[in-house]
Each structure stands twice: as structure tokens, then as C-alpha cells.
Amino acid sequence: MSGHSKWATTKHRKGAQDAKRSALFGKLSRQITVAAKEGGDPNPDNNAALAAAIAKAKSYSLPNSNIESAIKNAFGRDENAANFESIAYEGYGPAGIAVYVECLTDNRNRTAADVRSAFTHSGGNLGTSGSVAFQFDKKGEITVEKSDDLDEDSLMMAVAEAGGEDYEDNEETWAVWTDPTELMAVSKALEAQGVKVKGAELTMIPNTPVSVDVADAKKVLRLVDKLEDLDDVQNVYHTMELSDEVLAALDE
């Protein structure tokens, strides 16, 4: 099995994301509410989208009380959740890097204007629907804790038995890749084998990553920051790949 390397970018951005924890919690709660509402069932055992949203939220340490409140919000008297809809925006950032932006919004006009502004002010261009989506593959990503009793051979066997497609060494953890429809099934199968699962979520993996130099990497990350700062933006994916040398320069 071979990996889909995105850890360099993830590792570099973790500190910035932690600093935005309050905003992140709000976005995670919104995801849970919408997943519960759209799935029509507050029980994650019967609602795969909700189960994935909860697993992702827990991997970012969202408190259980927040999770329970978000689910109740989907089926209580507050009908705000019903007004949110999922929408994706696509475009190109600096150096021709493809960018795919997932949003949950109650006002398409506002969100479109905000996303367009982020692209324009960061040297990018917002494209039409389908303009960059083909450069990504939707996957399920399961984060597995490393431990002394789980070496690579053991993980490989566990992933194969659970029905996973691939895995990758992310230094501090393992990433296990699955078909998006099999995310929670594989996650539960791994746990049944005694594998410690930290979280599970749906993600978009670039099928043709593009290497950039330090100057362009900074420009792309600036665009990603602007997009992630928007309340309606849930996830930002891109095709940029950071080499060890570029990553080291960014960390200086």
C-alpha cells in the first residue's frame, strides 16, 4: 500500500488551526446539526453522515455537551439548521494551485461574495462548478493512534481485514484511507480489532499534487487562511504539495 501525502501541509497548519479553536468548534457543531437534520435521525448508528461528523468533531476535542446540543438543535424548536445548505466553490490560487471550498450557508449571495473576495485579494480566481473538482478524489480518512503494539505490518493486516484501501505514516499518527461510503464501517472494524481510532472524516485528496517554492507556498497558505476565517467555510482543499525543504523554510 502507498500513501497520499498531505501531512506536510497539515502539520504546518496545525498550530494556526488550534489558535482558531473557538471558531472551529462552531463550524464542527454546525456540521453535526446539518448532518443530523439531513439524515433525519439523531442516532449516529442509523445516520452515517452524522456518525462521521461526530467522529471528526471528537478528533478535534469538541466536548460531548456541544455534540449533544448540536444534535438537539437539529430536531428541536430551533429551525435554523433547516436553513443551511451545502455548497462548494472551486477556483485557482497562486501558482495555478486548484482550490476546492466546502461551505454550509444560509445565504448563498453572502457566501459567494465572501469566497470570491478571498480569492481575488489573494491572487486567485474563483471558477465555475466542476472547474477543479476533477483534480480531487473523495476519500474517507481514519486517524489511528500509534502504539508500541501496532507496527506497520500489524496495521497493514488490520486495514486489509477491515476493508480499508490504503494507509499512510503521518509521523505522529497513521492515516487509513477508505471509500467514502465505507468510512464508518472500516472505522468500527478497526476498533473491533483493538486498533485505537482517534477520528474519522470525509476528505478530498488531490490526484495530481503540485510542488511549489517557498514564495508561492506562502501565497497559497494566505488564501487558505482567508477562506478558513470565513464563518460559512467548513473545509478547504488544495493541490499544493510541500517538500521537506519548503516546509522547513516555512517553519523558520
DANOR-V645575 format. One record per pair of residues at least 24 apart in sequence whose ideal C-beta (glycine too) atoms are under 10 Angstrom apart, sorted by the first residue. I is the first residue (numbers start at 1). J is the second residue. Records with the same first field share a line. If there is no record, write none. Layout:
# DANOR-V645575
I = J  J
This chain:
# DANOR-V645575
1 = 152  155  156  159  160  164  165  166  167  168  176  177
2 = 166  167  168
3 = 166  167  168  169  170  174  175  177  205
4 = 137  139  141  166  168  175  177  203  205  206  207  209
5 = 168  169  170  175  205  206  209  241  242
6 = 141  168  170  175  203  204  205  206  209  237  238  240  241  242
7 = 168  169  170  171  172  173  175  242  247
8 = 170  171  217  240  241  242  243  244  246  247  250
9 = 209  217  220  221  224  238  240  241  242  247  250
10 = 170  175  242
11 = 170  171  172  242  247  251
12 = 217  221  242  246  247  250  251
13 = 221  224  225  228  236  250
14 = 172
15 = 251
16 = 221  224  225  228
17 = 60  228
18 = 60  61
20 = 225  228  229
21 = 60  61  62
23 = 228  229  230  231
24 = 57  60  61  62  228
25 = 57  60  61  62  63  66  70
26 = 62  66  70  231
27 = 57  60  62  104  228  230  231  232  233  234  235
28 = 53  54  56  57  58  59  60  61  62  66  67  70  234
29 = 53  57  62  66  67  69  70  71  73
30 = 70  73  80  81  84  104  105  106  231  232  234
31 = 56  57  62  70  84  86  102  104  201  234  235
32 = 56  57  62  66  67  68  69  70  71  73  74  81
33 = 69  70  71  72  73  74  75  78  80  81  82  84  104
34 = 70  73  74  81  82  83  84  85  86  104  234
35 = 70  71  74  81  86  104
36 = 70  71  72  73  74  75  81
37 = 71  73  74  75  79  80  81  82  83  84
38 = 74  81  82  84  85  86
39 = 74
40 = 74  75
41 = 71  74  75
42 = 68  71  72  74  75
43 = 71
44 = 71  184
45 = 184  188
47 = 71  184
48 = 180  181  182  183  184  185  202
49 = 183  184  202
50 = 74  184
51 = 183  184  185  187  188  200
52 = 140  180  183  184  187  199  200  201  202
53 = 200  201  202
54 = 184  199  200
55 = 142  143  183  184  187  197  198  199  200  201
56 = 141  143  199  200  201  202  203  235
57 = 199  201
58 = 197  198  199  200
59 = 141  142  143  173  197  198  199  200  201
60 = 199  201
61 = 199
80 = 106
81 = 106
82 = 106
83 = 107
84 = 232
85 = 111
86 = 234
87 = 111  112  115  129  232
88 = 129  130  132  133  204  234  235  237
89 = 114  115  116  118  119  126  127  128  129  131  132  227  233  236
90 = 115  126  127  128  129  130  131  132  133  134  135  136  237
91 = 115  116  118  119  120  124  125  126  127  128  131  132  223  227
92 = 119  123  124  125  126  127  131  132  223  238  239
93 = 118  119  122  123  124  125  212  216  219  220  221  222  223  224  227  236  238  239  240
94 = 122  123  124  212  215  216  217  218  219  220  221  222  223  240
95 = 123  124  210  211  212  213  215  216  217  219  220  239  240
96 = 124  210  212  216  239
97 = 124  132  135  206  209  210  212  216  217  219  220  223  224  238  239  240  241
98 = 127  131  132  133  134  135  136  206  208  210  237  238  239  240
99 = 124  125  126  127  132  135  220  223  224  227  236  237  238  239  240
100 = 131  132  133  135  136  204  206  235  236  237  238  239
101 = 126  132  224  227  228  230  232  233  234  235  236  237  238
102 = 202  204  232  233  234  235  236  237
103 = 227  230  231  232  233  234  235  236
104 = 231  232  233  234  235
105 = 230  231  232  233  234
106 = 232
107 = 232
108 = 232
110 = 230  231  232
111 = 230  231  232  233
112 = 232
114 = 226  227  229  230  231  232  233
115 = 226  227  230  232  233
117 = 226  230
118 = 222  223  224  225  226  227  228  229  230  233  236
119 = 223  226  227
121 = 222  223  226
122 = 219  220  221  222  223  224  225  226  227
123 = 216  219  220  222  223
124 = 219  220  222  223  226  227
132 = 206  237  238  239
133 = 204  237
134 = 207  208
135 = 204  205  206  207  208  209  210  237  238  239
136 = 203  204  205  206  207  208  237  238  239
137 = 177  180  203  204  205  206  207
138 = 179  180  181  202  203  204  205  237
139 = 165  166  175  177  178  179  180  183  201  202  203  204  205
140 = 164  165  176  177  178  179  180  181  182  183  184  185  186  187  200  201  202  203
141 = 168  170  175  176  177  178  180  183  199  200  201  202  203  204  205
142 = 167  173  174  175  176  177  178  183  184  186  187  190  191  195  197  198  199  200  201
143 = 170  172  173  174  175  176  187  196  197  198  199  200  201
144 = 170  173  174  175  176  187  190  191  195  196  197  198  199  200
145 = 172  173  174  195  196  197  198  199
146 = 170  171  172  173  174  196
147 = 174  194  195  196
149 = 194  196
150 = 174  193  194  195  196
154 = 193  194  195
155 = 190  195
157 = 193
158 = 189  190  192  193  194  195
159 = 186  189  190  193  195
161 = 186  189  190  192  193
162 = 186  187  188  189  190  191  192  193  195
163 = 189  190
164 = 189  190
166 = 205
173 = 198  199
174 = 198
175 = 203
176 = 200
177 = 203  205
178 = 202
180 = 204
201 = 235
202 = 235
203 = 235  237
204 = 235  236  237  238  239
205 = 237  239
206 = 237  238  239  240  241
207 = 239
208 = 239  241
209 = 238  239  240  241  242
210 = 238  239  240  241
211 = 240  241  242  243  246
212 = 239  240  241  242  243  246
213 = 243  245  246  249
214 = 242  243  245  246  247  248  249  250  252
215 = 246  249
216 = 240  246
217 = 241  242  243  246  247  249  250
218 = 246  249  250
221 = 250
